[in-house]
Amino acid sequence: MSSLILSLYADTAVLAEESCSADYTINAALPNGAIWNLCWEQTLQNGISLHHIAYQPKAGTQQAILYRAELAQVHVPYDDNGARYHDISDYGFGEKNLQALDEKLCPNGSLIKYYGKPILCQQILPRGEELRYQNQAVQGYKLSLFSISQIGSYNYVPRWEFFDNGTMEFAVGATGALQRFTTGSQSDLGWPISPEKIGVSHLHNFFWRLDFDLAGNGANDYIEEINFVREDQGLKAKHEILSLETGRDVNPATLRTWIVVDSALKNQANSPIAYEIQLYQSGQRDVGPEEEAFTKYDIYFTKAKECERFASRNANADVCAKDLSTYVNGESLQEDLIVWPSTSFYHIPRAEDSPNMNIHWSGIRLKPFDWHNSNPLASSIR
């Protein structure tokens, strides 16, 4: 990497320690030398939000990735239309709904407190074999952060994981107890979990709000959509820069993917550094009624606006758009942009969900794309 690029990194990468106090800073060194540096905060609606997220590979340079990352809605419509919850905006994952943790819930980790209440678990965990070459293998590690919020009968577990190779996985676990029931005469609205008791089926639509600032400057970032189209009996990549606000769908037929690209910095192969957005749990989806137009697409890309905070039922609708469907209004993405990935889980109740259900996870993955000059863990087996 040239001295000019190194100088640019030094000028633009913002350290978490410079953006929040020590009580709200997480600086985690993983066993194989990678470092994650970030800030956290607690808010009434989002619960735990993270900001100024930066990553440093072993023997590498720290690089800023995300200015801010937070869970932006948990939308739960029930099949009988008797309830259509918007848990983040209506009830909130923070304050009294944020549960106190203890050492049993956070084994071999450390508890982070907010005004004396332990609300966040920080762990360094093995994540299995990362790579293998001939008879040698490399063990991977990750920084894991989670909190627990109680909403009605549900316990939600937002989890933020940061891998030693620069990958991030953000997920929400849902557990607790089933919340709504009907009788056998309405068995088509759910599933029998006991005699004369039908658990009502429902969807969990999870949305995240991600403010990318690759290398510390969001104004340099752009979105590239890649589709692989069959031509001449093979597949050819078709690249499109998304220049205006839009909603897009996963498309298995074209192996569609999206990358957030920094236009200023390149790796040694002269490729722009980027992050790929992987909606790896997109097998189910919900397109709701007209009044829930925000469910129409799997992912949205919008111009960054401070008042556009939630995927649905956005506050201050009189002065700001009400949801994702109205955030998209033809504005340019050439300045700072926000990525809104989502995933859906259709919960068909079963006997094993009573009296308490096992945790089920729904998540997204953010993966380095030409962020490194080579595999940052491969040197461990050379």
N, C-alpha and C positions, 0 to 999 in steps of 0.2 A: 504494500500500500504506500502510495507516494506521501512525501512530507506535507504536500498541500492538502491531501485528504485527511491526514492525521490532524493537521491544524484545524480543518473544518469541523472534525469531530469534537475537538477540544472546545471549540467555540459554541457548538450547538447542543451537545449532550448535557442535559440538566440532571445533576445528581439529586437523589431523593433527600439527602441530608440538607441540601440547600433549599428544599421546597416544603419541608415540614419539620417539626421538632423531633427530638430523639424519641419521645414517647409514641410517635406515629410513624416512625421509620422502621422498615424491615430490611436488613442487609444480611443476606444468607449466602454463605460459602458452602457449596456442595463438595462431597468427598473427593471428586475427581477434578476440582479446581475451578469450576464454573461459579459465577457469582450473580445473584439477582438482587437488585436494589430498587425499593419502591416505598411509597407512602400509602397509608390507609386512613380512612375516616368512617365515622358512624353517622348516618342520617336517618331521619324518621321513616322515609318511604323506601329508599334503596337498601337499608340495612348497612352492610359493609360495602364501601366503594374503595377502589384502588386508583392511585394516580402516580404520575411520574415513574413509570415502570421502565427499568433499564436492565440490560443483560450484558455480561462480560464472559466470553468463553475463556477457557484456560489459556494463559499466555496471550490473550487477546486484548482488545480495547473495548471499554464500556461504550455501549450504544443505546440511546433512548429508543423506545418502541412505541409505547402508548402514553399519551398525556393523561387519559382517564379511561377506566373500564368499570362498568357497573351493570347489574341486573336491572333491566328497564321495564319489565312487566312479567307477571305470571297470570295468564288469562285462562280461566277455568269454566268453560260452558258445559252444562249438563244436558244429556240427551233429551230429558223431558222438558227442557226450556224453563224449568222451575228456578234455576239460578245460573247466572253468567257472571262469575266473579272476576274482578281485576285486582288481584291481591296486593300488588306493589302500590298502586296509586290509591286504592280505597282503604286499605288497612295498614300497610307499611310493614317492612321487615325489620325496622329498627326500634329503638327505645324499649318500651315495655314488652314488645313482641320478640325482642332479641333475648334468647335464653342464656342463663348463666351456665358456663361449662365447668367441668372439674377434671381432675387428673385421669379418671377412668375413661372419660370421653376423648382424652388427648394423650394416649400412651406414648411415652418417650418423646414428648413434645414440650412446648412451653405455652403457657396461657397468657394472652395479652389482655390487659384490663382497660376498661373505659370507666373512669370515675369509680374505681374500686371493683367493678363488676367484670369478671372474666368472660369475654364475649367472643374471642377469636383464638383458635388453636393453630399454632405454627409447628410443623413437623418437617424433618428431613427424612425421606423415605426411599428405600430401594424400589426401583420400578421394573426389575427383571433384566434379562439379557438385552443389551442395546444393539450389539452387533457381534458377529462371529466371522473369523477368517481362519480357514483350515482348523487347527486344533486350539486356537486361542479365542477367547471371548472377552467382552467388556460389559461390566455391570453398569446399568444406568441408575441415576438418582434424580430426585425431584424435590423441590420445595412445595409443600402442600399447606394451604390455609383454608380453614372452614369455620363457619358460624352456624347457628341453628335458630330459626325463627318459628314461632308457633302462630299459625293462622287457623282459627277454628279448631277442627279436629286434626288438622295436618301439621306435621313437623317438616319444614323445608330446610335443606342443608346446602346452601350455596358453597361451592368448593372451587378454589382457584389453584391450579397446579402449574409449576414452572420447571421445565426439564433442563437438564444439563446441556442439551444440544440446542437450546433456544426455543423449543416448542412450548406452547402454552395450551392447556386444556381447561376450559371453564365449564362447569356443570352444576346442576341442581339435583339433589336427591330428595325424593318425596317419601315420607313414611308417616307414622302415627296411626290414625284410624279413619275408616270410611266415614263420610260425613252425611250422605243422603241415601235414603232407602225408599222403596215402594213395595207393593204387594204382588202376589203371584198373578193377578189379573193384568199386570203391566210388565210381564216378563220380557217383552220385546224392547224395553227401555233399559235393560240391565241384565243381571245374571243372579241366579239363586245362590246365596251364600249360607243359608240355613232354611229349614222349613218355614214357609210363608214369609220369607224375608228376601227381597230382591235389592241388591246393591245397584244404584243407578250408575250406568256408564257415563264417562265424561272425558273431556280432553284437558291436557295441560299444555298450553302454548307458552313457551319460554322465549323471551326476547332479551338480548343484550345491547347495550349502547357502548360502542368502542370508538374512542377519539384517538386515531393514530397520529403520532408525530415521529415518523421514522427519522432517526439521527437528530431528533430534537426540533424539527421544523416541519409542521404540518402543511405549510404552504407549498412545499415541494412534492407532496404526495399525490398520486393519482390512482384510479382504479382501472385495472385491465381485466377484461373477461376473455377467457380462452375456451373455445369449442373445438372439438376434434371431429372433423367431417370426413366421411368415407369418400375417397376419390382414388381412381385407378387401383382398386382392390386393396387400398391401404387407408390409413388415417392421416389427415393433414391438419395441422393446427391453424385455426383462424383467430386472430387477435383483434380485439376491439377495445379502444379506450372509451370508458363511459364518462362523457364530458358533462352531462346534465343529470340532475337528480332523477333517480329511477328505482323501481322495485323489480327484482329478477327472481326467477325460479331455478331450482335444481333441474337439470335435464340429463337423465341417464343416457339418452340416445346419443348425445354429443359429448359425454364425459365432462360436462361444463364445470369450470372452476373459476375463481377470482383471486387476483393478487393485488395487494396494496404495494405500490412501487414508489421508491424515492427517485426523483428525476435528477438529483445532483450527484449521488455517490454510486460508485460501481466497484465490483470486486476485481480480482486480478484477471479474470476472464473477460473483463469489460462489460459485464452484465450488471444492470441496476440492482441494488439490494432491494429486497421485497419480502413480504409475508403472504403466504397463501391462506385463504379462509376455507376451511373444510367443514362442511355440514354433513358429517359422517353418520348422523342419525336421522337422515331425512326420509326414511321409509314411510312415515306417516305424516299427514298434514291436515289442516283444518282450513277450509274456506267458509267463513261464517256468513250470516245474513248481511244484507246491504248496510245496515248500521254498524257492522264490524268489518268494514272494508280494509282495515289494517291487516287482516289475516290473508289478504289476497296473494301475497308473495312470500317467498322463503327468506329473502334478504332485501334490505333497502340500503341505498346510498344517498345521503343528504348533505347539504351544506351545513356546516357547524353553526348552530344557534344556541345560545345559552338557555333560552326558554323552552326549547324542544327537548324535554327531559324523559318522557315516558312514551312507550309504544302506543298506548291507548289511554283515554281519559286524562290527557295532559292538563295540568293545572293552568289557570289563567287563560282559558280558551278565548276570552274577549280580546286579548292582546297577542295571542300566539295560537298556532295551529293546534287542533284537538288530538290528532293521532298521526300515525305514519302515513296514512292515505292522503292526508292534507299537508304533511311536510313536503311531499313530492309535488312541487309546483313549477318545475322548469328552471330552477336556479342552477347556476354553474357550480361544478365540483372542482374548479381550478384553484380555489382558495383552500381553506381548511375543510376537511370532510369528516363525516361520521358514518360508521358502518353499523348496521342494525341486523345482525344474524339472528335467526330463530330456529327452533326445532319443536316438534310436537310429539306428545306421547298420548296415545289413546288408551285409557285405563278401563279395561273390562274387569269389574270385580269378580273375585273367585273365592272359593271357600277358604283358601289359605290367607286371604286378606282380613280374616276375622279371628279374634277380636282386634288384632293389630297387624298391619301389613308390613312386609319386608320392604326395604328401601329400593326404589327404582330410580335410575340415573338418566338424565337427559343433558346432552352437552354439545359443545362445538370445539374445534381445534384450530389453532393458529400456528402455522409451521413456517420456519425460515425458508426462504426461496432465494438462493444465491446470496444469502446474508453472510455466509462464510466463503473463504477461498477453497476449502475442502472440508471433509467431515471432521468436526472439532474433537471427536472422541477416537478417531482412527489411530492417532499417534500412540495410543496406549498399547497397541499390539504390534507396533513396528520396532 
